[in-house]
Amino acid sequence: MQQPALVVSDLSFSYPDKSDVLRDVSLEILPGERVGLIGPNGAGKTTLFLAICGVLKPNAGEIVLFGKPVTNGNFRPEIGMVFQNSDDQLFCPSTRDDVAFGPQNLGLSKEDVAARVTESLTTTGALELADRPPHHLSGGEKRMVSIAGVLAMRPRMVV
């Protein structure tokens, strides 16, 4: 049997001003599986994703990503998160610079960074946007560039 890519067990989380945003959430995702999480605003979707990425520390429960426990504040390159609002993710003078930001911070060579930028912009259909400022892009174009920025990091899972 295949080892799960992600296991969330009995996860609970509450913000100081709200009780039980997440209560006893459990799920298992296998490698290659595509899962959609839907629900109304305020249901806890983003909170769950932030906990999975190690940004938020759950009040209870456990998260295991590719066989290793997720701990708050520890960078896990296996997972990439596309922000809900692309404007929160795009901050460089050009889309090329935005997509290159992550790989550059991994200390990759200029050639490797350039290859990842071209590959991820091509994958998302946004290569022709490479030299445009992000603030001149449409909402959909910003979303594609945001996804390209995450893909350039070559994560094993994207949320």
Sequence and secondary structure as in RCSB ss.txt:
>XXXX:A:sequence
MQQPALVVSDLSFSYPDKSDVLRDVSLEILPGERVGLIGPNGAGKTTLFLAICGVLKPNAGEIVLFGKPVTNGNF
RPEIGMVFQNSDDQLFCPSTRDDVAFGPQNLGLSKEDVAARVTESLTTTGALELADRPPHHLSGGEKRMVSIAGV
LAMRPRMVV
>XXXX:A:secstr
    SEEEEEEEE  TTSS SEEEEEEEE TT        TTSSHHHHHHHHTTSS  SEEEEEETTEE  TT  
 TTEE   SSGGGT  SSSHHHHHHHHHHHTT  HHHHHHHHHHHHHHTT GGGTTS GGGS HHHHHHHHHHHH
HTT  SEE 
